[in-house]
Amino acid sequence: MAERDGTSESLGTVVVAGLANLAIAVAKVVAGTISGSAAMLSEGAHSVADTTTEVLLFTALRRGARPADPEHPFGYGKESYVWAFIAAIFTFVVGAGFSITHGINTVRSGVHSGEYLISYVVLAISFGIESVSLARAVRQILRASRKRNITPARFLRHTADTTIKAVFLEDTAALIGISVAAAGLGLAQLTGDELWDGLASIVIGLLLLVVAAILARSNISLLVGRAVPPQMYTGIYRELSSLPMVDRVDTLLTMHLGPDDILVAAKVDFRDEATGAEIEAGADQAERQLVARYPNIRYVFLDPTRTRQP
C-alpha cells in the first residue's frame, strides 16, 4: 500500500517536533544542571521524554504504513498504535515520574536554585521553538478538519491518527510547562523560597501525567478496534441504504485498521427481485460510492441476507 498523504504529512510534523524537542532538551538539561532548578530539570526531562516519544511516533508511522502481506492481509496499521502506546507509557514513567519525584525532593530540601538568568533565556528560546512546532501541528489539524467539514476539536477527539494528536498535546503541554517553570522560577527568586520551584516541577509532572493518560486511552481504544465516529457511521449507513436494489441494511460494522484505513462490513437485504448480477453490481457501486465520499475506507464487505421475519 502506498503511503497516504495524511501519513506523509504526519511524518513531517513528527520530524519537526522531534528535532525541536532534541535541541530544547539539551539546552534545558544544561541550564537545569547549572542553575540547580527543579522546574528547569523537570522541563529538561519533559523535553527528553517528548524527543523519545517523537522517535517512537516516527517508528509507528513507518511500520504502520507497510503494505499488506499473506500473514497480515489487512496491513500493519494497528502496529502504529502499539508504538504510540509505548510512547505514552514512556512519557508517563520518565517525564511525569521524574518531574513529580524531583519536585517533591526540592520542596523537602529547599535547595537554592542558583543562577536564574540562563534558565530564563533557555525557557524563552524553548517557548519560541515549541510554538513553531505547535503551529505546524495546528495547520495540519485545521486542514484535516476542513476537509472533513468538522470542527478541529471534533477532529482531535475522533481522529485515528494518534501521532498528530500526540504532537499537538505534547507541544501544548510543553508551552504550558515552560510557562509554569518560568512562574516557579520567578516566585522562587522573588520570595527566596524554593517551595515555588519544587511546586512548579510537580505541576509539570502532573501535566505530563494527564497527556500520557489521554494518549494511552486513545491508543488502547484503537488497538481493541474502534468504530468510526457517529457522523461518519450515519453517512455510510445512508449511502448503503440509498442504493436502488437495497431494501434495508440490517447490520453495519466499522473499524479503524490504522490511521488511514477503515473496514466496513454490512449485512444487506437486497430486493427480492434482484438478480445475482444486480447484487454484484450493487455491491461494486456501494464500494465506489463509499470510497469516493470517504477516501480512508479501504475494505468494503457486503453480506446479502434476508430480513428476519417477526
Buried (B, 14 or more C-beta within 10 A) or exposed (E): BEBBEBBEBBBEBBBBBBBBBBBBBBBBBBBBEBBBBBBBBBBBBBBBBBBBBBBBBBBBBBBBBBEBEEEEEBBBBBBBBBBBBBBBBBBBEBBBBBBBBBBBEBBEEEBEBBEBEBBBEBBEBBBEBBBEBBEBBBEBBEBBBEEBEBEBEEBBEBBBBBBBBBBBBBBBBBBBBBEBBBBBBBBBBEEEEBBBBBBBBBBBBBBBBEBBBBBBEBBEBBBEEBBBBEEBBEBBBEBBBEBEBBBEBBEBEBBBBBBBBBBBBBBBBBBEEBEEEBBEBBBEBBBEBBBEEBBBBBBBEBEBBEEEEE
